[in-house]
């Protein structure tokens, strides 16, 4: 347990260490339109934003000095097919999650200059903003200004029972906004306050009026990527037993560590967003250990018993880990953790007992652990680094070993140094 706590502490410190503040740059071609309405082409540090950015990092050429732009510095920018405009808007900062609602129907307005993502651009335009609280706000363009589409959830108490109510003022706003298309007025009554419903409504409006959409935001597709390769390394395994006094021939032995060779292959699923920093790693690994020891009951010099135990196990293991990596210059450091499931493919489970009663000698041989389990389960923690296609990792494993006997628990503590290559 001390080993695990120590290892968890190392991983926590590594992730929270200031080197994690080094952010991975992801400059993609784009442009900004400045206050003078001049278009400046260059490269924008694109982060596949989950929260609407409050500023962007811009370079005219990849090796030039970075410039930070806020909504007060530029009119708009475009990168990775996404378009953002600067605007002064009124935002309702009131609670929106069901477990946070109050009985107040009044909005908590705040006015700010922000970037808005353009969802639809034309003679009728739609914009969105996701704030730090992950609340999404929608806006329509009208007479050069941005009008907030109002929607609010609140609680209402009726005869001691509490219900969630909604103020859907945005529907009335849209009826006025689209008054030149009577055919969609009825549909407005049934839409929800979400991006899909609003974009579909705008599409129907443009079909109705035969006007042209100048720009439409593309729906972000969730893309998973994968990577595969092989690895090999060294393992150092320690076998421990704990249990009742009956098992002293095992629990009383300090079995030496076993150094062995391990190898296998991996197939990792890289999760979308965060520039591929988070992944689910899946490994098929061969590992083994071999150790032996002896215990002597020598309470009496004329009557004593010596037990010699030998264990050797080879496993095929399926390891499943969640990995987080972060860049430091051109190197990626990573921390991972997960579970292991191993099936033994060969075993040595042997005990020789020599009993001496004065001049009488008796020898018996049998399994050291009766009815050993075939399935070993464990937890994994690791730290490592990636350099291009190569990786190196130090990993810790604690598994429940082979004993399934009542009153006897086994434990294997493993330390691995693993070198990998990604195709």
C-alpha positions as CSV (number, residue, x, y, z in Angstrom):
1,X,0.0,0.0,0.0
2,X,2.9,2.4,0.8
3,X,4.3,1.7,-2.7
4,X,1.0,2.6,-4.3
5,X,0.5,5.8,-2.3
6,X,4.1,6.9,-3.1
7,X,3.5,6.2,-6.8
8,X,0.2,8.1,-6.9
9,X,1.9,11.0,-5.3
10,X,4.6,11.0,-8.0
11,X,2.0,11.0,-10.8
12,X,0.0,13.8,-9.1
13,X,3.0,16.0,-8.7
14,X,4.0,15.3,-12.3
15,X,0.6,16.3,-13.6
16,X,0.3,19.4,-11.4
17,X,3.9,20.4,-11.8
18,X,4.5,23.8,-13.5
19,X,6.0,22.0,-16.6
20,X,2.4,21.1,-17.4
21,X,1.8,24.8,-18.0
22,X,3.7,24.4,-21.2
23,X,0.9,24.3,-23.7
24,X,1.0,22.5,-27.0
25,X,0.9,24.9,-29.9
26,X,-1.4,24.0,-32.8
27,X,-1.0,26.8,-35.3
28,X,-3.2,26.5,-38.3
29,X,-3.7,28.8,-41.3
30,X,-6.3,31.5,-40.8
31,X,-6.8,35.2,-40.9
32,X,-8.0,38.1,-38.7
33,X,-9.8,41.3,-39.7
34,X,-8.5,44.2,-37.7
35,X,-10.3,47.4,-36.6
36,X,-9.5,49.1,-39.9
37,X,-11.2,46.2,-41.7
38,X,-8.0,45.0,-43.2
39,X,-7.5,41.2,-43.6
40,X,-4.3,39.9,-42.2
41,X,-3.4,36.3,-43.2
42,X,-1.3,34.1,-41.0
43,X,-1.5,31.3,-38.4
44,X,-3.8,31.0,-35.4
45,X,-3.2,28.7,-32.4
46,X,-6.3,26.6,-32.8
47,X,-7.5,24.7,-29.8
48,X,-10.7,23.1,-31.0
49,X,-12.4,25.3,-28.3
50,X,-15.0,23.8,-26.1
51,X,-15.4,27.2,-24.4
52,X,-15.5,30.2,-26.6
53,X,-12.1,31.8,-26.6
54,X,-11.5,35.1,-24.8
55,X,-8.3,35.7,-26.8
56,X,-6.3,34.2,-29.7
57,X,-2.6,33.8,-30.5
58,X,-1.7,34.9,-34.0
59,X,1.5,34.8,-36.1
60,X,2.0,36.2,-39.6
61,X,4.5,33.5,-40.4
62,X,5.3,30.3,-38.4
63,X,8.6,31.6,-37.0
64,X,7.4,35.1,-36.2
65,X,6.6,36.5,-32.8
66,X,3.1,35.8,-31.5
67,X,0.5,38.5,-31.1
68,X,-2.4,38.1,-28.7
69,X,-5.7,39.5,-29.9
70,X,-8.8,40.1,-27.7
71,X,-12.3,41.0,-28.9
72,X,-11.5,44.7,-28.6
73,X,-8.4,44.4,-30.9
74,X,-10.0,42.8,-34.0
75,X,-13.4,42.6,-35.7
76,X,-13.3,38.9,-36.5
77,X,-11.1,35.8,-37.2
78,X,-11.3,32.6,-39.1
79,X,-9.5,29.3,-38.5
80,X,-10.1,25.6,-39.2
81,X,-13.3,26.4,-40.9
82,X,-14.7,28.3,-37.9
83,X,-15.5,32.0,-37.9
84,X,-15.7,34.3,-34.9
85,X,-16.8,37.9,-34.7
86,X,-16.3,40.5,-31.9
87,X,-19.4,42.0,-30.4
88,X,-20.9,43.7,-27.4
89,X,-23.5,41.4,-25.9
90,X,-25.7,41.0,-22.9
91,X,-25.4,37.6,-21.2
92,X,-27.6,36.0,-18.5
93,X,-25.3,34.5,-15.9
94,X,-28.1,32.9,-13.9
95,X,-28.1,29.2,-13.1
96,X,-29.1,26.8,-15.8
97,X,-28.5,23.3,-14.4
98,X,-31.5,21.7,-12.8
99,X,-29.9,21.1,-9.4
100,X,-28.8,24.8,-9.2
101,X,-32.1,26.5,-10.2
102,X,-33.8,29.1,-7.9
103,X,-37.4,30.5,-7.9
104,X,-36.1,33.7,-9.4
105,X,-37.3,34.3,-12.9
106,X,-35.2,37.4,-13.3
107,X,-32.1,37.2,-15.4
108,X,-28.7,38.1,-14.1
109,X,-27.4,40.2,-16.9
110,X,-23.9,41.1,-17.7
111,X,-22.7,43.2,-20.6
112,X,-19.3,42.3,-22.1
113,X,-17.2,42.5,-25.3
114,X,-16.7,38.9,-26.5
115,X,-15.9,36.7,-29.4
116,X,-19.0,35.0,-30.8
117,X,-19.0,31.9,-33.0
118,X,-20.8,32.4,-36.3
119,X,-23.3,29.6,-36.9
120,X,-25.2,31.2,-39.8
121,X,-24.2,34.4,-41.7
122,X,-26.5,36.2,-44.1
123,X,-29.3,38.7,-44.0
124,X,-30.4,36.8,-40.9
125,X,-27.6,35.6,-38.7
126,X,-27.1,33.3,-35.8
127,X,-24.3,33.3,-33.2
128,X,-23.3,31.3,-30.1
129,X,-21.2,31.7,-27.1
130,X,-20.3,29.0,-24.5
131,X,-19.1,30.6,-21.2
132,X,-16.8,29.3,-18.6
133,X,-19.7,27.6,-16.8
134,X,-20.4,25.7,-20.0
135,X,-23.7,27.6,-20.4
136,X,-24.5,28.2,-24.1
137,X,-26.0,31.5,-25.2
138,X,-27.5,32.3,-28.7
139,X,-27.7,35.6,-30.4
140,X,-29.3,37.0,-33.6
141,X,-27.9,39.8,-35.7
142,X,-30.2,42.8,-36.1
143,X,-29.4,46.3,-37.3
144,X,-25.7,45.9,-36.7
145,X,-26.2,44.7,-33.1
146,X,-26.3,41.3,-31.4
147,X,-29.6,40.5,-29.6
148,X,-29.6,37.8,-27.0
149,X,-32.2,35.1,-27.5
150,X,-33.7,34.9,-24.1
151,X,-34.4,31.5,-22.4
152,X,-34.4,30.8,-18.7
153,X,-35.3,27.9,-16.4
154,X,-36.4,28.5,-12.9
155,X,-38.3,26.8,-10.1
156,X,-42.0,27.3,-9.2
157,X,-43.6,26.1,-6.0
158,X,-47.2,25.0,-6.3
159,X,-49.0,23.7,-3.2
160,X,-45.8,22.6,-1.7
161,X,-44.5,20.8,-4.8
162,X,-41.6,22.3,-6.8
163,X,-41.6,22.3,-10.6
164,X,-39.2,23.4,-13.2
165,X,-40.6,26.2,-15.4
166,X,-39.2,27.9,-18.5
167,X,-39.4,31.4,-19.9
168,X,-39.2,30.9,-23.7
169,X,-39.1,34.5,-24.7
170,X,-36.7,33.6,-27.6
171,X,-39.6,32.1,-29.5
172,X,-41.4,35.4,-29.7
173,X,-38.1,37.1,-30.7
174,X,-37.7,34.7,-33.6
175,X,-41.4,35.2,-34.7
176,X,-40.7,38.9,-35.1
177,X,-37.2,38.2,-36.6
178,X,-38.7,35.9,-39.3
179,X,-42.0,37.8,-39.8
180,X,-41.3,37.9,-43.6
181,X,-41.8,34.1,-43.7
182,X,-45.3,33.2,-42.4
183,X,-44.9,29.5,-43.2
184,X,-42.4,28.9,-40.4
185,X,-44.2,30.9,-37.7
186,X,-46.0,27.8,-36.4
187,X,-42.8,25.7,-36.3
188,X,-41.1,28.3,-34.0
189,X,-43.6,27.3,-31.2
190,X,-42.1,23.7,-31.1
191,X,-38.4,24.3,-31.3
192,X,-36.0,23.9,-28.4
193,X,-33.2,26.2,-27.3
194,X,-30.4,24.3,-28.8
195,X,-28.0,24.6,-31.8
196,X,-29.6,21.9,-34.0
197,X,-33.1,23.3,-33.7
198,X,-32.0,26.9,-34.3
199,X,-29.9,26.1,-37.3
200,X,-32.7,24.0,-38.8
201,X,-35.1,26.9,-38.4
202,X,-32.6,29.3,-40.1
203,X,-32.3,26.8,-43.0
204,X,-36.0,26.7,-43.4
205,X,-36.2,30.5,-43.4
206,X,-33.6,30.7,-46.1
207,X,-35.4,28.1,-48.2
208,X,-38.6,30.1,-47.7
209,X,-37.2,33.5,-48.7
210,X,-34.8,32.2,-51.4
211,X,-32.1,34.3,-49.8
212,X,-28.5,33.1,-49.8
213,X,-26.6,31.9,-46.8
214,X,-23.2,33.5,-46.9
215,X,-21.6,31.2,-44.4
216,X,-22.7,28.2,-42.3
217,X,-20.7,26.6,-39.5
218,X,-19.9,23.0,-40.2
219,X,-21.1,20.5,-37.6
220,X,-18.1,19.2,-35.6
221,X,-17.7,15.5,-36.0
222,X,-16.3,13.5,-33.2
223,X,-13.2,11.9,-34.7
224,X,-11.3,9.1,-33.0
225,X,-7.8,8.3,-34.2
226,X,-5.8,5.2,-33.3
227,X,-2.2,4.1,-33.0
228,X,-0.5,0.7,-32.8
229,X,2.9,-0.7,-32.1
230,X,4.9,-3.0,-30.0
231,X,6.9,-2.8,-26.8
232,X,9.4,-4.8,-24.8
233,X,11.2,-4.3,-21.5
234,X,12.3,-5.6,-18.1
235,X,10.1,-6.5,-15.1
236,X,11.0,-6.9,-11.4
237,X,8.4,-8.8,-9.5
238,X,8.0,-9.4,-5.8
239,X,5.7,-12.2,-4.4
240,X,4.2,-11.7,-1.0
241,X,1.9,-13.9,1.1
242,X,-0.3,-12.9,4.1
243,X,-2.6,-15.2,6.1
244,X,-3.2,-17.4,9.0
245,X,-0.5,-19.1,11.1
246,X,-1.3,-22.4,9.3
247,X,0.3,-20.8,6.2
248,X,3.6,-19.8,7.9
249,X,5.7,-21.8,5.4
250,X,4.6,-19.2,2.9
251,X,3.8,-16.1,4.9
252,X,7.0,-16.4,6.8
253,X,9.2,-16.4,3.7
254,X,10.7,-13.3,2.2
255,X,10.7,-14.3,-1.5
256,X,13.4,-12.6,-3.5
257,X,12.5,-10.4,-6.5
258,X,12.4,-11.9,-9.9
259,X,13.9,-10.1,-12.9
260,X,12.4,-11.1,-16.3
261,X,11.8,-10.0,-19.9
262,X,8.3,-8.7,-20.9
263,X,7.0,-7.9,-24.4
264,X,3.8,-7.3,-26.3
265,X,1.8,-5.1,-28.6
266,X,-0.6,-2.1,-28.1
267,X,-3.6,-0.5,-29.8
268,X,-4.5,2.9,-28.5
269,X,-7.6,4.9,-29.2
270,X,-6.9,8.7,-29.1
271,X,-9.9,10.6,-27.9
272,X,-11.1,13.8,-29.7
273,X,-10.3,17.2,-28.5
274,X,-7.4,18.4,-26.3
275,X,-5.0,18.0,-29.2
276,X,-5.0,14.2,-28.7
277,X,-3.7,14.4,-25.2
278,X,-6.1,11.8,-23.8
279,X,-6.2,8.2,-25.0
280,X,-7.4,4.8,-24.0
281,X,-4.4,2.4,-24.3
282,X,-4.9,-1.3,-24.7
283,X,-2.0,-3.8,-24.5
284,X,-1.5,-7.5,-24.8
285,X,1.5,-8.4,-22.8
286,X,3.6,-11.5,-21.9
287,X,5.2,-11.4,-18.5
288,X,6.6,-13.9,-16.1
289,X,8.3,-14.4,-12.8
290,X,10.1,-17.1,-10.9
291,X,11.1,-17.2,-7.3
292,X,11.8,-19.6,-4.4
293,X,12.4,-19.6,-0.7
294,X,12.3,-21.7,2.4
295,X,10.9,-21.6,5.9
296,X,12.2,-23.6,8.9
297,X,10.2,-24.3,12.1
298,X,13.2,-24.6,14.5
299,X,11.5,-24.2,17.9
300,X,13.1,-27.5,18.8
301,X,16.6,-28.5,17.7
302,X,15.6,-32.2,17.5
303,X,12.2,-31.7,16.0
304,X,11.9,-29.3,13.1
305,X,10.4,-28.9,9.6
306,X,11.9,-27.1,6.6
307,X,9.6,-26.1,3.7
308,X,11.0,-25.3,0.4
309,X,8.7,-23.4,-2.0
310,X,9.1,-22.6,-5.7
311,X,6.8,-20.4,-7.8
312,X,7.0,-19.6,-11.5
313,X,4.2,-18.1,-13.5
314,X,3.9,-16.9,-17.0
315,X,0.9,-14.7,-18.0
316,X,-0.8,-13.3,-21.0
317,X,-2.2,-10.0,-19.8
318,X,-4.7,-7.6,-21.2
319,X,-3.9,-4.1,-19.9
320,X,-6.4,-1.2,-20.2
321,X,-5.1,2.2,-19.3
322,X,-6.2,5.9,-19.5
323,X,-3.3,8.0,-20.6
324,X,-2.8,11.8,-20.4
325,X,0.2,13.3,-22.2
326,X,1.5,16.9,-22.2
327,X,4.3,18.5,-24.2
328,X,7.5,19.9,-22.9
329,X,9.4,21.3,-25.9
330,X,9.6,18.4,-28.4
331,X,9.0,15.7,-25.8
332,X,5.7,14.5,-24.6
333,X,5.5,13.4,-20.9
334,X,2.6,11.2,-19.9
335,X,1.0,9.6,-16.9
336,X,-1.3,6.6,-17.2
337,X,-3.3,4.3,-15.0
338,X,-5.7,1.4,-15.3
339,X,-6.3,-2.3,-14.8
340,X,-4.7,-5.6,-15.8
341,X,-6.2,-9.0,-16.4
342,X,-3.9,-11.9,-16.7
343,X,-4.4,-15.6,-17.6
344,X,-1.5,-17.9,-16.7
345,X,-0.2,-20.1,-19.5
346,X,2.3,-22.0,-17.4
347,X,3.0,-22.4,-13.7
348,X,5.4,-23.8,-11.1
349,X,3.6,-24.2,-7.8
350,X,5.7,-26.6,-5.7
351,X,6.5,-27.2,-2.1
352,X,8.9,-29.8,-0.6
353,X,8.6,-30.4,3.1
354,X,11.4,-32.1,5.1
355,X,10.4,-33.2,8.6
356,X,13.1,-34.2,11.1
357,X,12.0,-36.0,14.3
358,X,15.3,-36.9,16.1
359,X,16.9,-39.3,13.7
360,X,13.7,-39.9,11.6
361,X,13.5,-38.1,8.3
362,X,10.3,-37.7,6.3
363,X,9.9,-36.0,2.8
364,X,6.6,-34.9,1.2
365,X,5.9,-32.9,-2.0
366,X,2.8,-31.1,-3.0
367,X,1.4,-27.9,-4.4
368,X,2.5,-24.9,-2.4
369,X,-0.9,-23.2,-3.0
370,X,-3.9,-25.5,-3.5
371,X,-6.2,-24.8,-6.4
372,X,-4.5,-21.7,-7.6
373,X,-6.6,-19.2,-9.5
374,X,-6.0,-18.9,-13.3
375,X,-7.1,-15.3,-13.5
376,X,-4.9,-12.6,-12.0
377,X,-6.3,-9.0,-11.6
378,X,-4.2,-5.9,-10.9
379,X,-4.0,-2.1,-11.0
380,X,-1.4,-0.2,-13.0
381,X,0.2,3.2,-12.7
382,X,2.9,4.6,-15.0
383,X,5.0,7.6,-16.0
384,X,6.9,8.0,-19.2
385,X,7.8,10.0,-22.2
386,X,7.3,10.0,-26.0
387,X,9.9,11.2,-28.5
388,X,8.5,10.9,-32.1
389,X,7.6,7.2,-32.5
390,X,9.5,6.0,-29.5
391,X,8.4,5.8,-25.9
392,X,9.9,4.8,-22.5
393,X,7.8,4.2,-19.4
394,X,8.3,3.2,-15.8
395,X,5.3,1.4,-14.5
396,X,4.0,0.0,-11.2
397,X,1.6,-3.0,-10.9
398,X,-0.1,-4.5,-7.9
399,X,-2.0,-7.8,-8.6
400,X,-3.8,-10.3,-6.5
401,X,-1.5,-13.3,-7.4
402,X,-2.5,-16.9,-7.6
403,X,-3.9,-17.7,-4.2
404,X,-7.6,-18.3,-3.9
405,X,-7.4,-20.2,-0.6
406,X,-9.4,-19.2,2.4
407,X,-7.1,-17.5,5.0
408,X,-4.3,-16.9,2.5
409,X,-3.8,-13.9,0.2
410,X,-1.1,-13.5,-2.4
411,X,0.2,-10.3,-3.9
412,X,2.6,-9.5,-6.7
413,X,4.3,-6.2,-6.8
414,X,5.8,-5.5,-10.2
415,X,8.0,-2.7,-11.5
416,X,8.5,-2.4,-15.3
417,X,10.7,-0.5,-17.6
418,X,9.0,-0.6,-21.0
419,X,10.3,0.7,-24.4
420,X,7.8,1.1,-27.2
421,X,7.7,1.8,-30.9
422,X,4.6,3.2,-32.7
423,X,4.0,2.3,-36.3
